[in-house]
Amino acid sequence: MNTFGFDLTSYLSDLEFLVNIDSGSYDREGVCKISGFFAAEFAKLGWSSREVHVHDDLAPCLEVFSPGCGDTIDYLLLAHADTVFPKGTAAERPFSTKDGRAYGPGVMDMKSGALFALYLARAYHTAGKVPPSICVAVNSHEEIGSRHARSWIEDLARRTRRALVLEPARSNGDLVIARKGSCRYTFTFNGKAAHSGVDPQNGASAINELAHWTLELHKLTDFVQGMNLNVGLIEGGTSVNAVADAARAELDVRISTQEQADAVRRRIDELQSSPSTAGVTVDVSGGMTRPPMPASEANRDLATVFDEAALGLGMKIGWQHTGGGSDGNFTAALGVPTVDGVGPVGGAAHSRDEYLEIASISERFALLMAVVGKSNQN
């Protein structure tokens, strides 16, 4: 297999450095250290970078361009610098390797994939070849929904021919051709307090209405059609012997189509306009956070490029639809051919058992290089 001069020892050393930096989404200093590393290393190769400030409370995002990259981007490589882990995790369980696997916070989600972008640039530089027009977009807060980075990513996507998301491949090695979209809603129930033993008839239970909403919304779940709803957080009341005058719930929605998102919103509006509990009103906030990433014809065509490249390398790859979202949802929703899960193979994301299959690193990097080279010839 042609590994394009890939140096696994150097890669693991760089990965250890990155994993041992805490970079939770709200850890501005840590995220800046990660993006600063990439900016400095890309600069050595003649690639230009720019910080993109999206919110005062968050670290800036980073965009990096290959030499000579013009208005049209051949490849948008999507990565993120943040993890889900709190400050102190890297010191508690730093980067380690055992039995063919690498461990540590963010080792597969997604510091290993982000590092692929740098090694791709190094491979072109070492070979003395001119890369296609590439933009590497390093999001600072993907793990909390990319709310403030969305417009930046979409602006880049509108200039882009193909988007490759460097999130990890699935634990069985599959890449991702489709992802569900997501919506988040917060419901605030406003009732009337009363003594539950003396005069409950004078109260209006916010919790009663919350329970009604939960049951009604969960009825919309349809696993066959790829739609699921979950009221995952609730709170309410002040005392067991008082009719609750206030309650709150948060709803997570996963949808496969825009029509499903619209159906959920219609049902929410119906419930809000006709409360089942007299005297209770409901305030609603939220909406769609990520559009669906469908297995569109454009995505399937790009997947075929991966299949052909894998065949040429003696590899066999599979494809999955998954419920989790990524920044690829934004590019795919704009019609940009998008493939996700282009990073190395790993599993147990967002847990202390998160791991990376070391044996997959070289071959998945070779696949990325082959795809970029193959597509660039078309």
Secondary structure by P-SEA (a helix, b strand, c coil): cccccccaaaaaaaaaaaaaccccccaaaaaaaaaaaaaaaaaaacbbbbbbbccccccbbbbbbccccccccccbbbbbccccccccccccccccccccccccccccccccccaaaaaaaaaaaaacccccbbbbbbbcccccccccaaaaaaaaaaaccbbbbcccccccbbbbcbbbbbbbbbbbbbbbbcccccccccbbbaaaaaaaaaaaaaaaccccccbbbbccbbbbbccccccccbbbbbbbbbbccaaaaaaaaaaaaaaaaccccccbbbbbbbccccccccccaaaaaaaaaaaaaaaaacbbbbbbccccccaaaaaaaacccccccccccccccccccbbbcccaaaaaaaaaaaaaaaaaac
